[in-house]
Amino acid sequence: MTEPKQKLRDFLFRGLMFESEASVFQGAGIQIGADSAETEEELLAEALAPFGVTRRNEALEMARLYALIYCFENEVRTLIKEALEEKEGADWWDKLPQKIRNHAESRQAAALKDSWLEGQKRDLLGFVDFGMLASIMTEKWEHFSIIPSQHWLKQRMEELEKARNFIAHNRMLLPSEFQRIYMYIADWNRVIGL
């Protein structure tokens, strides 16, 4: 082996050894390398620095709610997809109401044609409006017996949809509304078993 190749091999091997040993130290609570959480906080602080303290604090409160709603909505989509795939087979999408399929397919077509965004565009369920998710579940109710009742589902989903739209349009919610969202999602997680 030539000397440059030997040096490169040794360098790569030392890097792999360090990485292996670093995980042992990190597992013991010893920080090795850059703290990515601290770096993220610094980047966020820098990006928000031009804005007033009140606006920044509101943004951070709303960011927590956005993250919660994002997780909730995508868990609901996953629950629907997994339940219908299991109970109705791989062609479950074709068995949904025509109105829901047409809506999602037209939104997907527009995204594929017109959008410069590179995000996920293949999953048709991702193009179903939030409010339609409850409709899918009530239409296929026999597959969602884990949920206490259709009334329970509709009430929470309607309330969460209103809050979601508020959040998506950058409007501040009241503290009592924050609590209602946390409560509804905690109820959902308890019922679903998350």
Solvent accessible surface area in square Angstrom, and as a share of the most:
residue,aa,sasa,rsa
1,M,155,0.69
2,T,80,0.46
3,E,114,0.51
4,P,97,0.61
5,K,128,0.54
6,Q,63,0.28
7,K,126,0.53
8,L,105,0.52
9,R,122,0.44
10,D,43,0.23
11,F,131,0.55
12,L,101,0.50
13,F,117,0.49
14,R,144,0.53
15,G,40,0.39
16,L,118,0.59
17,M,93,0.41
18,F,128,0.53
19,E,120,0.54
20,S,64,0.41
21,E,87,0.39
22,A,9,0.07
23,S,66,0.42
24,V,99,0.57
25,F,94,0.39
26,Q,95,0.42
27,G,71,0.69
28,A,79,0.61
29,G,67,0.65
30,I,89,0.45
31,Q,120,0.53
32,I,43,0.22
33,G,61,0.58
34,A,96,0.74
35,D,51,0.27
36,S,84,0.54
37,A,60,0.47
38,E,95,0.43
39,T,62,0.36
40,E,111,0.50
41,E,122,0.55
42,E,102,0.46
43,L,101,0.50
44,L,84,0.42
45,A,62,0.48
46,E,127,0.57
47,A,65,0.51
48,L,34,0.17
49,A,60,0.47
50,P,110,0.69
51,F,109,0.46
52,G,48,0.46
53,V,93,0.53
54,T,98,0.57
55,R,156,0.57
56,R,67,0.24
57,N,79,0.41
58,E,52,0.23
59,A,43,0.33
60,L,69,0.34
61,E,63,0.28
62,M,25,0.11
63,A,54,0.42
64,R,143,0.52
65,L,0,0.00
66,Y,121,0.46
67,A,52,0.40
68,L,47,0.23
69,I,7,0.03
70,Y,117,0.44
71,C,74,0.45
72,F,7,0.03
73,E,16,0.07
74,N,58,0.30
75,E,75,0.34
76,V,0,0.00
77,R,24,0.09
78,T,61,0.35
79,L,37,0.18
80,I,0,0.00
81,K,75,0.32
82,E,103,0.46
83,A,16,0.12
84,L,0,0.00
85,E,73,0.33
86,E,135,0.60
87,K,114,0.48
88,E,29,0.13
89,G,29,0.28
90,A,104,0.81
91,D,71,0.37
92,W,17,0.06
93,W,28,0.10
94,D,91,0.47
95,K,91,0.38
96,L,5,0.03
97,P,39,0.25
98,Q,99,0.44
99,K,152,0.65
100,I,9,0.04
101,R,39,0.14
102,N,73,0.38
103,H,54,0.24
104,A,0,0.00
105,E,68,0.31
106,S,67,0.43
107,R,99,0.36
108,Q,31,0.14
109,A,56,0.43
110,A,50,0.39
111,A,21,0.16
112,L,96,0.48
113,K,169,0.71
114,D,100,0.52
115,S,40,0.26
116,W,208,0.73
117,L,99,0.49
118,E,164,0.73
119,G,52,0.50
120,Q,120,0.53
121,K,38,0.16
122,R,198,0.72
123,D,52,0.27
124,L,40,0.20
125,L,2,0.01
126,G,36,0.35
127,F,24,0.10
128,V,1,0.00
129,D,53,0.28
130,F,5,0.02
131,G,27,0.26
132,M,34,0.15
133,L,0,0.00
134,A,10,0.08
135,S,52,0.34
136,I,0,0.00
137,M,0,0.00
138,T,28,0.16
139,E,104,0.47
140,K,22,0.09
141,W,61,0.22
142,E,119,0.53
143,H,35,0.16
144,F,2,0.01
145,S,95,0.62
146,I,90,0.45
147,I,3,0.02
148,P,81,0.51
149,S,45,0.29
150,Q,63,0.28
151,H,135,0.60
152,W,30,0.11
153,L,1,0.00
154,K,89,0.38
155,Q,78,0.35
156,R,37,0.14
157,M,4,0.02
158,E,98,0.44
159,E,60,0.27
160,L,2,0.01
161,E,51,0.23
162,K,135,0.57
163,A,13,0.10
164,R,68,0.25
165,N,57,0.29
166,F,80,0.33
167,I,11,0.06
168,A,59,0.46
169,H,122,0.55
170,N,139,0.71
171,R,110,0.40
172,M,76,0.34
173,L,10,0.05
174,L,115,0.57
175,P,102,0.64
176,S,68,0.44
177,E,54,0.24
178,F,14,0.06
179,Q,112,0.50
180,R,98,0.36
181,I,6,0.03
182,Y,77,0.29
183,M,103,0.46
184,Y,17,0.07
185,I,6,0.03
186,A,59,0.46
187,D,27,0.14
188,W,6,0.02
189,N,46,0.24
190,R,165,0.60
191,V,26,0.15
192,I,30,0.15
193,G,63,0.61
194,L,121,0.60
